[in-house]
């Protein structure tokens, strides 16, 4: 581990940014995990602290592929190349932007608690996150900050993989990174404590910075009590998936009990708050979980890999064989986004032996109709009611399934289930589906 926690990372990062203090900077933290780091930097440089709220604009049907980003003050930055290649029409751009503007406004209001946004006109601005996986969000934040009038932009992070660091050097006027380890797999590997940062912590730190008060105990990104993933409850493992070895977190509440493998077509979902929340609910129901990424962060940087369903499915199948050889346990799949297609394709392989599959906001259609008809594992599709495009695709995929299946719609939820109570509903649905089909509850 390189850093004890986010507060430790922030203090070390502040030392590397001392030379910027003379420029009277404004410090902006990317929510949520970047704010505890930014708080320490702002305190050390005696600089004002604010949050930089950025929302990615995702290509319809392929939300993981961003064609732009929006920020406060009506700022919008677009990639005309991706818009052209993704065949995104003007009406699609407007529809996606309207949805993301609502969430951006909600987050900004929640985090600032009524305080106005810091003016950036003519200022030097330091944009801070707790680490970089692919760098897409950080790069978008730099673009937004510049569009908001910043005269000079400094991007600063504690840790990043070498390839992402190289790309980000052109995203800002100055890039400061404490470590670029070649053995990089995920940001959380470089922290002893990488507990999820809550909205309340962000609000508290911003309020304390605005008031000039000392941080409250437990609100600076320091060590906090974990829930189902406190030390001793989970084990970091090296998952053998064919030609690659992937890092994962294996939790076994009941030795020999069933395990749900999380499939996600990215290089950073292992630490996803959404996946962690679902995994915690499953662990509380005595279900084991294996959270890992089907792509390395370097592979994820090439967005085409995220949609290479055949490769993702083969890796998941290889990882499943590895887990069976190690633990000899019943196995289920929980797939999100393109990982749902990979889970269903892997479940359709001969002798796959998967007990159940759950898809959260997934793209099961990408598995292909012929393979979907070969899936034998009981399959639950969970989609947000406001995620209309993906909902239509899930209905089409469901029509191809011949196994036991069900489509559950979470009313009012969008693609990432960020609305109040939406993710809790997902967790409950997934828990009940797995416990029933692992025969932990009466059918």
PyMOL commands that set and color helices and strands:
alter all, ss='L'
color gray80, all
select helices_A, chain A and resi 6-16+18-23+33-45+72-74+80-85+90-112+136-147+162-168+187-190+199-211+269-271+273-284+297-300+303-307+309-327+338-347+364-367+369-372+388-400+422-437
alter helices_A, ss='H'
color red, helices_A
select strands_A, chain A and resi 26-30+48-52+54-59+62-71+75-78+124-129+152-159+174-179+234-241+244-251+259-264+288-292+331-336+356-360+378-384+405-410
alter strands_A, ss='S'
color yellow, strands_A
deselect
rebuild
show_as cartoon
